[in-house]
Amino acid sequence: MSEILAILVGLGDKLAAHVLLSAAAIGLGIAVALPLAVWASRSPPVARIALGFASLVQTIPALALLALFFPILLSLRAVFGEGLPTLGFLPALLALALYALLPILRNAVTAREHMAPGVLEAADGVGMTGWQKLRLVEAPLAAPYIMAGIRTAAVWTIGAATLSTTIGQASLGDPIFAGLQTQNWALVLAGCIASAALALVADLLLGTIERGFAARRKLLVWGGAALALLGIAAAGYAQLDLGKRGDTVVIGAKSFSEQYILARLIGQRLRDAGYAVEYRDGLGSAVVHDAVATGAIDISVDYTGTLWTNEMKREGNPGRDAIYRAIVAWEGDTSGIRVLGRLGFENAYALAMREDRARELGVRSLADLASRAPRLTVGGDPEFFRRPEWSAVREAYGLRFGRQRTFTPTFMYNALRSGEADVISAYTSDGRIAADRLVVLGDPKGAFPAYDALVLIAPDRAGDERLIGALEPLVGAIDVETMREANLSVDRAQNKLNPAEAARELARAIGL
Amino acid sequence: MAAAPKSELCLTGLTQRFGAVRAIDGVDLSIPRGSFVALVGASGSGKSTLLKTINRLVEPDEGTVLFEGEDIRATAASAVRRRIGYVFQSIGLFPHMNVAENIGIGPRLAGHPIGMERVAELLDLVELEPAHATRMPHELSGGQRQRVGVARALAGDPQLLLMDEPFGALDPVTRDALGRRVRELHERLGLTTLMVTHDMAEALLLAERVLVMAQGRIVADESPRALLAGAGGEEAQALVAVPRDQADAIAELEG
């Protein structure tokens, strides 16, 4: 309990970011929904189209909606120029505002539909112009219903804003995602508690305003609004304070422990070198490379095989070094990303089994697996089964599994332990391979390409020699055993370290 | 066409179609200043639509309406409505405004807000206490609400008062009392009043001229006395027969 409390105290800047993001999204939602509602009340086709669109948006999972804004904004750069941010605040704001639209719009339209026709006729009858009717009759009568819609929107938005972590916007989702990844439940709970508490407070304040409108008590309206604005202003002030740190290096991390640890390792070295550092954790794998290329983040750790197949769209396996050289040249030619170098270890995709199960079935390599596969269940992370490596391996060995199940990386290992999966897609640098007594199945045909970890530097940081100098000692310094140990220290169930602690341990282990 | 000098209202060739149906079918009508005219007819006869063309709540497809000699389309609809008192069956008090605010809305819109003194005076006209000024509409009875509705219609000192089934939702006692009161105010304030009703008895008792409408046309235009004497044709007499037969039946019971 005290652990959660300690984490909660440290969540101030995430909370401030969360408040600002949610408030901005709700504000934008209101700014769009209210004029739209007025238009809809005067034109039934507009009402149908607007409500239909808002309902459609609502059916898109929030996570997908947030991610969709990355390619949308990327393509909009053709219009607005390269300065348009594609990650972080802007896409999160747009996606959440779209999400907030429906409850506000629907309540406003419903309120107008249910207004007594006699009252509206009287408004015309006493000689109100359209604007006077809106201001003096329609708006005050609809206000309580609109407030109720804003209330619903606020609770949804504050909840969904936790997902903006995945597109690189700081929020209360950061501790939730980091905690889920490293099975640090205190972190998850702290994030949930903070975001739920924020939603309750917002609901209370907006509910007060709503009651004020319904009972026509101005004090309640202004009091609730003043408190809500005060909270937003405080969050803004806190963020302003953070913003003053000047030149900040942003380090991105995909959503697994190794990435968190390496991001911290890089961050700690840069901080020692005098840089201000920010982390964007839990980024989707597909976003990270473009984010570095566009400068939305400055540094990331990626893997040769991932870039080879996903970014360069290449097939075949010309060998570890050839792939690395090809990537360095390709990045230089196309994106301008500087490849600092390989860290020294490989985190390849591989298929792994429990040692006892492999022995029982007589499986040692992927070639042995082919004949047994139809009776076995394969587990993989959500990305794995859609990756070209998976189809390459399946074809090379003729693998036809009886069942295919998807897990998050953490639960994948649990599934293997409990027998819910017989074979899983493992990562060769994962500490749990040794800890769980797993065997990595051999790949005699070389179907999996190499996955050397390498450090990518954004084009506009590529010439920063002080930064390069601070990171160069990492090149070639981390072997796979050391990385596995660091990963395990975060992933294990007992006595776990957080990524920053693990990064410090790792630095000590490699003598830095 | 110039209006006759004494005509407050002059309707010429008024036609209003809803799809294939002609709600008003070529109505010509002239109403002298100071008269109390009742417009009677069954539901769907077009009487309400005709009334609403006068304050531009309905814009007719054809024809013109002259009000005090001026084409009403020459002025903005909202400005026309502010000059004409309007009372209707569903009353339409603004639920978020108190009685004083409801009564004062027209002058406020016109840019000449009225004080509490004038509100009290208007409340007195409709036989309500000054204390009613601060009540909210939901705190009033149906009859009190319609009295406020009448006071609101009179707040801008209109020359013309349009009433669309004004007493239709009231109980018979209130209905009778408020009807008499409106008739008194009509005299006292020198109004021109046009009242739509489906109740021939009400029309006969309050108005000095009764128009009967059927299928969008005015089929009879008589004084109450003439109607009772059998004038106005078949449709008018069918409507007159209802209260007369009721009166006879009651007399028989008493007999």
Interface residues (C-beta under 8 A of the other chain):
Chain A: A116 P117 G118 V119 L120 E121 A122 A123 D124 G125 V126 G127 M128 T129 Q132 L136 V137 P140 L141 R216
Chain B: N55 L57 A76 S78 A79 V80 R81 R82 Y86 F88 S90 I91 G92 L93 F94 P95 H96 I105 G106 L109 A110 R152
